[in-house]
Amino acid sequence: MIERGIANTLAVVQRRLWPHAPAILIYHRVADPARDVWGITVGPDRFAEQIEALVSVRQVVPLGDLIAAAREGTKSDRPLAAVTFDDGYHDVFTVARPVLHRLGCPATVFVVSGMVGALREFWWDELAFIFLSDHELPAELEMRFGRRARRWSLPTGDFGARGTACHQIRRVFRDLSPVAIEGHLATLRAWARVERPARAENRAMTPEEVKTLRNDLLSVGAHTARHPSLPFLPAGDQRAEIIESRIACEALFGGPTPHFAYPFGAYDGRTARLAKEAGFASACTTVPGVVIRDADPFRLPRIAPGQLDGEQLARVLS
């Protein structure tokens, strides 16, 4: 996979060479959490500012329309853009959706089907709860990943050490199977002497919320069943995650879900081929860039607005 620094440089070059090329934006959460541990959250006011800037410089269209226009080289009065959200957090429905409606901005929500309506949190949020909540933790932690043992020293009250351990463990977990992650989380809960968290602010959308999008500006895409890093799974497991998510999303949404997004943006040639064989029309990565005419529909780049203010985002996109 392309190194992030190189990818960012290529994205800048692309925008300069093809300033009017369609662009796909990627978001995850729109909320005001006490701590944005993973850097995936945009505040409601900043999000509204970004979308206002977006619609002022770009014509925002459904993802499928953008892909078709890029493929066919269709000209438009203003450059095209599409908005996407990964994971399917409930705040996309409760906070982002009203803003999108007010501004007439369509969007695609890539849903982790196995988390819809679940009474648990995404594993990375549970990991943050274990390490970064106020409860006391044992001073030492040892975990074994295969044949390799990792150890962390966690002095009482040292949230810097806790944060380091949390981020390092997340990096290891990211490339494990869902079954392995679940086993390690159970071990960590026992070590920390905590129950599995189910904080309302971290929940995914409910089945009713997903179904509501059926006749809406927002549409549903698939994001696997359990959000694994697909290239690290055997081909059969990858295929199952991809196909299961499509079937479940179509049942929840009550309509077709032709678009897919790779969890963590991780994919390889086999993963892209499996997504195509599963019947999807496209798949989005997290590689930054614009959608040029000959772009592979199963390796679509996206732009993350992050914490840019409206003026900064307008400059990036215009």
C-alpha positions as CSV (number, residue, x, y, z in Angstrom):
1,M,0.0,0.0,0.0
2,I,1.1,3.5,-0.7
3,E,2.8,5.4,2.1
4,R,0.7,8.2,3.5
5,G,3.2,10.9,2.8
6,I,3.7,9.9,-0.8
7,A,-0.1,9.6,-1.2
8,N,-0.6,13.1,0.1
9,T,1.9,14.5,-2.3
10,L,0.3,12.7,-5.2
11,A,-3.1,14.1,-4.2
12,V,-1.7,17.6,-4.3
13,V,-0.3,17.0,-7.8
14,Q,-3.6,15.5,-8.9
15,R,-5.6,18.5,-7.8
16,R,-3.2,20.8,-9.7
17,L,-3.2,18.7,-12.9
18,W,-7.0,18.1,-12.8
19,P,-8.5,21.0,-10.7
20,H,-12.0,20.2,-12.0
21,A,-11.9,16.5,-11.5
22,P,-14.6,15.0,-9.3
23,A,-13.7,14.6,-5.6
24,I,-15.1,12.3,-3.0
25,L,-15.0,13.4,0.6
26,I,-14.7,11.0,3.6
27,Y,-16.1,11.5,7.1
28,H,-16.6,9.2,10.0
29,R,-18.3,11.0,12.9
30,V,-20.0,14.4,13.5
31,A,-20.0,15.0,17.2
32,D,-18.5,16.8,20.2
33,P,-16.8,14.0,22.2
34,A,-14.9,14.8,25.3
35,R,-11.8,13.2,23.7
36,D,-11.4,12.4,20.0
37,V,-8.9,9.6,20.6
38,W,-8.7,8.4,17.0
39,G,-9.0,11.7,15.1
40,I,-12.1,10.7,13.2
41,T,-14.6,13.3,14.5
42,V,-15.6,16.7,13.2
43,G,-17.7,19.0,15.4
44,P,-21.2,19.8,14.3
45,D,-20.5,23.5,13.7
46,R,-17.3,22.8,11.7
47,F,-19.1,20.1,9.7
48,A,-21.8,22.6,8.8
49,E,-19.2,25.1,7.8
50,Q,-17.4,22.6,5.6
51,I,-20.6,21.4,3.8
52,E,-21.7,25.1,3.2
53,A,-18.2,25.7,1.7
54,L,-18.5,22.5,-0.3
55,V,-21.8,23.3,-2.0
56,S,-20.6,26.8,-2.8
57,V,-17.7,25.5,-4.9
58,R,-18.9,22.1,-6.1
59,Q,-22.0,20.4,-7.4
60,V,-22.6,17.6,-4.8
61,V,-24.2,14.5,-6.4
62,P,-24.8,10.9,-5.3
63,L,-21.7,8.8,-5.4
64,G,-22.9,6.7,-8.4
65,D,-23.6,9.8,-10.4
66,L,-20.1,11.1,-9.7
67,I,-18.5,7.8,-10.8
68,A,-20.5,7.7,-14.0
69,A,-19.6,11.3,-14.9
70,A,-15.9,10.7,-14.2
71,R,-16.0,7.5,-16.4
72,E,-17.8,9.2,-19.3
73,G,-16.0,12.5,-19.0
74,T,-19.3,14.4,-18.6
75,K,-19.0,18.1,-18.3
76,S,-20.9,20.1,-15.6
77,D,-21.3,23.7,-14.8
78,R,-19.3,23.2,-11.6
79,P,-16.8,20.5,-10.6
80,L,-18.6,17.5,-9.0
81,A,-18.2,16.2,-5.4
82,A,-19.7,13.3,-3.4
83,V,-19.9,13.0,0.4
84,T,-19.3,9.7,2.2
85,F,-19.3,8.5,5.8
86,D,-17.5,5.3,7.0
87,D,-18.7,3.0,9.8
88,G,-22.3,4.1,10.3
89,Y,-22.1,5.9,13.7
90,H,-25.5,7.1,14.8
91,D,-24.4,10.8,14.9
92,V,-24.3,10.6,11.1
93,F,-28.1,10.1,11.3
94,T,-28.9,12.5,14.2
95,V,-26.3,15.3,13.7
96,A,-25.0,15.2,10.1
97,R,-28.2,14.3,8.3
98,P,-30.1,17.5,9.3
99,V,-27.2,19.6,8.0
100,L,-27.1,17.6,4.7
101,H,-30.9,18.0,4.3
102,R,-30.8,21.8,5.0
103,L,-28.1,22.2,2.3
104,G,-29.6,19.7,-0.2
105,C,-26.4,17.6,0.0
106,P,-26.6,13.9,-0.8
107,A,-24.3,11.4,0.9
108,T,-23.5,7.7,1.1
109,V,-23.1,6.0,4.5
110,F,-20.9,2.9,4.4
111,V,-22.4,0.7,7.1
112,V,-20.7,-2.0,9.1
113,S,-23.7,-4.4,9.0
114,G,-22.8,-6.4,12.0
115,M,-22.8,-3.3,14.2
116,V,-26.3,-2.0,13.2
117,G,-28.4,-2.1,16.3
118,A,-25.6,-3.8,18.3
119,L,-25.5,-3.2,22.1
120,R,-21.8,-2.8,22.0
121,E,-19.2,-0.3,20.7
122,F,-16.8,-0.6,17.8
123,W,-13.7,-2.4,19.1
124,W,-11.5,0.7,18.9
125,D,-13.9,2.7,21.1
126,E,-13.9,-0.1,23.6
127,L,-10.2,-0.1,23.6
128,A,-10.2,3.6,24.3
129,F,-12.7,3.1,27.2
130,I,-10.4,0.4,28.7
131,F,-7.3,2.6,28.7
132,L,-8.4,6.2,28.8
133,S,-11.4,6.2,31.3
134,D,-10.9,7.2,34.9
135,H,-10.8,3.7,36.4
136,E,-7.6,2.5,37.9
137,L,-5.5,-0.1,35.9
138,P,-2.9,-2.6,37.0
139,A,0.6,-1.2,36.7
140,E,1.8,-3.8,34.2
141,L,0.3,-5.3,31.1
142,E,1.6,-8.2,29.0
143,M,-0.1,-9.4,25.9
144,R,0.9,-12.2,23.5
145,F,0.2,-11.9,19.8
146,G,1.1,-15.2,18.2
147,R,4.6,-16.0,19.4
148,R,5.4,-12.4,20.3
149,A,4.9,-11.0,23.8
150,R,4.4,-7.2,24.3
151,R,4.7,-5.5,27.7
152,W,3.7,-2.0,28.9
153,S,4.3,-0.2,32.1
154,L,1.3,1.9,33.2
155,P,2.1,3.9,36.4
156,T,-0.9,5.0,38.3
157,G,-2.4,8.2,36.8
158,D,0.0,8.3,33.9
159,F,-2.5,8.8,31.0
160,G,0.4,9.5,28.6
161,A,1.6,5.9,29.1
162,R,-2.0,4.7,28.8
163,G,-2.5,6.6,25.6
164,T,0.7,5.1,24.1
165,A,-0.3,1.6,25.0
166,C,-3.8,2.2,23.6
167,H,-2.6,3.4,20.3
168,Q,0.1,0.7,20.0
169,I,-2.5,-2.0,20.7
170,R,-4.9,-0.6,18.2
171,R,-2.2,-0.8,15.6
172,V,-1.7,-4.5,16.3
173,F,-5.5,-5.2,16.5
174,R,-6.1,-3.5,13.2
175,D,-4.5,-6.3,11.2
176,L,-6.0,-9.2,13.3
177,S,-9.1,-11.2,12.5
178,P,-12.4,-10.2,14.2
179,V,-12.3,-13.4,16.3
180,A,-8.7,-12.7,17.5
181,I,-9.7,-9.1,18.4
182,E,-12.7,-10.3,20.4
183,G,-10.5,-12.7,22.3
184,H,-7.9,-10.0,23.2
185,L,-10.7,-7.6,24.2
186,A,-12.1,-10.1,26.6
187,T,-8.6,-10.6,28.1
188,L,-8.2,-6.8,28.5
189,R,-11.6,-6.4,30.1
190,A,-10.6,-9.0,32.7
191,W,-7.2,-7.4,33.2
192,A,-8.8,-3.9,33.7
193,R,-11.7,-5.3,35.7
194,V,-14.3,-3.5,33.6
195,E,-17.5,-4.6,31.9
196,R,-18.0,-4.3,28.1
197,P,-19.0,-0.7,27.5
198,A,-22.1,0.3,25.5
199,R,-22.1,4.1,25.7
200,A,-25.0,5.6,23.8
201,E,-22.8,8.3,22.2
202,N,-20.6,5.6,20.5
203,R,-23.4,3.4,19.1
204,A,-23.9,2.6,15.5
205,M,-27.2,3.4,13.7
206,T,-30.2,1.3,14.5
207,P,-32.1,-0.8,11.9
208,E,-34.9,1.8,11.9
209,E,-32.4,4.6,11.2
210,V,-30.8,2.7,8.3
211,K,-34.3,1.9,6.9
212,T,-35.3,5.6,7.2
213,L,-32.6,6.5,4.6
214,R,-34.5,4.5,2.0
215,N,-36.4,7.6,0.8
216,D,-33.7,10.2,1.7
217,L,-30.9,12.2,0.4
218,L,-28.6,9.7,2.1
219,S,-28.1,6.2,0.8
220,V,-26.4,3.1,2.2
221,G,-23.2,1.4,1.1
222,A,-21.5,-1.6,2.6
223,H,-18.4,-1.6,4.8
224,T,-18.1,-5.3,5.6
225,A,-19.9,-7.2,8.4
226,R,-17.3,-6.8,11.2
227,H,-14.8,-4.1,9.9
228,P,-11.7,-6.3,9.5
229,S,-8.6,-5.2,7.6
230,L,-9.4,-7.4,4.6
231,P,-6.0,-8.0,3.1
232,F,-4.9,-9.8,6.3
233,L,-7.7,-12.4,6.0
234,P,-7.8,-15.5,3.9
235,A,-9.6,-15.1,0.6
236,G,-12.6,-17.1,1.9
237,D,-13.0,-14.9,4.9
238,Q,-12.6,-11.8,2.9
239,R,-15.3,-13.0,0.5
240,A,-17.7,-13.8,3.4
241,E,-17.2,-10.3,5.0
242,I,-17.9,-8.6,1.7
243,I,-20.9,-10.6,0.5
244,E,-22.5,-10.8,4.0
245,S,-22.3,-7.1,4.3
246,R,-23.9,-6.5,1.0
247,I,-26.8,-8.9,1.7
248,A,-27.4,-7.5,5.2
249,C,-27.2,-3.8,4.0
250,E,-29.6,-4.4,1.2
251,A,-32.0,-6.1,3.6
252,L,-31.7,-3.2,6.2
253,F,-31.9,-0.5,3.6
254,G,-34.6,-2.0,1.6
255,G,-32.9,-1.4,-1.7
256,P,-29.6,-1.9,-3.6
257,T,-26.3,-1.0,-2.1
258,P,-24.0,-0.9,-5.1
259,H,-21.0,0.8,-3.4
260,F,-18.4,-0.5,-0.9
261,A,-15.6,1.0,1.2
262,Y,-12.6,-0.9,2.5
263,P,-12.2,-0.8,6.3
264,F,-9.2,1.3,7.3
265,G,-8.8,1.9,3.5
266,A,-6.9,-1.4,3.4
267,Y,-7.0,-3.4,0.2
268,D,-4.9,-5.3,-2.3
269,G,-5.5,-6.7,-5.8
270,R,-7.3,-9.7,-4.4
271,T,-9.6,-7.6,-2.2
272,A,-10.5,-5.4,-5.1
273,R,-11.3,-8.4,-7.3
274,L,-13.5,-9.9,-4.6
275,A,-15.5,-6.7,-4.2
276,K,-16.1,-6.7,-7.9
277,E,-17.1,-10.4,-7.9
278,A,-19.5,-9.7,-5.1
279,G,-21.5,-7.4,-7.5
280,F,-20.5,-4.0,-6.3
281,A,-20.1,-1.2,-8.8
282,S,-17.3,0.6,-6.9
283,A,-15.1,0.5,-3.8
284,C,-13.6,3.5,-2.0
285,T,-10.2,3.6,-0.4
286,T,-8.7,6.2,2.0
287,V,-5.9,7.1,-0.4
288,P,-6.2,10.9,-0.9
289,G,-6.8,12.2,-4.4
290,V,-9.4,13.1,-7.0
291,V,-11.3,10.9,-9.4
292,I,-9.7,11.2,-12.8
293,R,-11.3,9.8,-16.0
294,D,-9.5,6.5,-16.1
295,A,-9.7,5.9,-12.3
296,D,-10.2,2.3,-11.3
297,P,-13.8,2.2,-9.8
298,F,-12.5,-0.3,-7.2
299,R,-9.7,1.9,-6.0
300,L,-11.4,5.3,-5.7
301,P,-9.5,7.9,-3.8
302,R,-11.1,10.2,-1.2
303,I,-10.3,13.5,0.4
304,A,-10.6,13.9,4.2
305,P,-11.5,17.4,5.2
306,G,-10.3,16.9,8.8
307,Q,-10.5,20.1,10.8
308,L,-10.2,22.5,7.9
309,D,-12.4,25.5,8.2
310,G,-14.8,26.4,5.3
311,E,-12.5,28.8,3.6
312,Q,-9.6,26.3,3.7
313,L,-11.7,23.5,2.3
314,A,-13.1,25.7,-0.5
315,R,-9.5,26.5,-1.5
316,V,-8.6,22.8,-1.6
317,L,-11.6,22.0,-3.7
318,S,-11.6,25.0,-6.1
